[in-house]
Amino acid sequence: MANILLNVLIAFLVGSVLFGLQRKIMARIQMRPGPPVIQHLLHTLKFFIKESSFPKTAAMPFYIAITAMLCVIWVSAVIVGPVTEGSLLLIFAIYAIHKIVEHNAGSSSGSPYGKLSCVRAVFSASAEVPLFAVLIIIYFKTGTMVISNIINFQATNGPLIYSIPLAAAMFFVLILSKAPYSPFAITKGKDIISGYETEHFGLLRGYLMMSESIAWYMLLWVFLTVFIGGLSPLWYLVGMVCLSVIVAFINATTPILSPNHSIMMQVSFAIVGIVGSLVLLLY
Amino acid sequence: MNETIYLLYILSFILGSLLGLVLSYRKYKAPYAIGKLDVVAVVLAVIGWVLALNSALITFIPEYITITIGVFLLAMVLGMRPGYGRNETFIGIIIAGIIWIVRMVIL
């Protein structure tokens, strides 16, 4: 239990600081001073002491339950990932539920912005879930879906990023799609205010933001563990900072794509990645 | 134990950043500091980065305590209000980096 709490706390704090770092780097690229690195964390904590209000159009109790659900699934991801090093299939299931939560958070609020975001969540799921085909490629390569076995495989055969680089690139696109301000972040595009979060205030918004920080940490953790191998905490931190910096560069220099273009581009990445990886595996 | 120490460093970084942010907003009123160096911030940054990167030099204190203090001090400068603390941090990193290289070559 203590181990779970420890890892969830680390995931939340590191995820929040990495989001802050990302905003800072984006700002510097765009010739702005940018917010302090801990701004995202302070922003999240602020919502826990703000007044919570509920829209009249909200579908109760679903509107409240959905925020708790987002929190629960990403805490589960921490348990499956760093704590027990369990199955990658569970991580996939958690990601799939995350898309459902995005969809339902938008629709349950009753806001037109939320509803638009809800439609886009379905849209983006059709493009992001194929990117998770990396799991099959990893299975073909290693013969296992269990994270601890994948780590052992890499300890003897070298990091998977060298043998299945296209799968790693596909997973990176998946990570990119979850970053705020990314070209693929259509569910939270500024044209729809804050997307599915628009009508979530106070405590509920705090929970959503906290879950997103944990989600960011977990996606980076899965990438590093599955494609590079088991690392020490310091190297995990270095790897996560490097990935966040790369994502920040992409986000700062790329405009958000329209939903159709975003989906087409992600599907194109998925097709190239899957076919290319299978060809690489065969030869 | 390893992860507990990791959490300690993260908390130290966050608390240091928070303190740096609050103090720098009290100390500086202008939105930018162009071409000025804050001596106190330079000292904090140098001590912080040296302690964090060269904790092995201080043998009479456990390493994790040295690094925690170092991370707290470097975060105080790194986390200062936007427009401040950048040059001081660079000076800290360069000095600590030189000491680290010298230590690795000599020791």
Boltz contact constraints between the chains, C-beta under 6 A:
constraints:
  - contact:
      token1: [A, 6]
      token2: [B, 3]
      max_distance: 6.0
  - contact:
      token1: [A, 10]
      token2: [B, 7]
      max_distance: 6.0
  - contact:
      token1: [A, 13]
      token2: [B, 10]
      max_distance: 6.0
  - contact:
      token1: [A, 33]
      token2: [B, 82]
      max_distance: 6.0
  - contact:
      token1: [A, 33]
      token2: [B, 83]
      max_distance: 6.0
  - contact:
      token1: [A, 36]
      token2: [B, 21]
      max_distance: 6.0
  - contact:
      token1: [A, 36]
      token2: [B, 79]
      max_distance: 6.0
  - contact:
      token1: [A, 38]
      token2: [B, 14]
      max_distance: 6.0
  - contact:
      token1: [A, 38]
      token2: [B, 17]
      max_distance: 6.0
  - contact:
      token1: [A, 233]
      token2: [B, 6]
      max_distance: 6.0
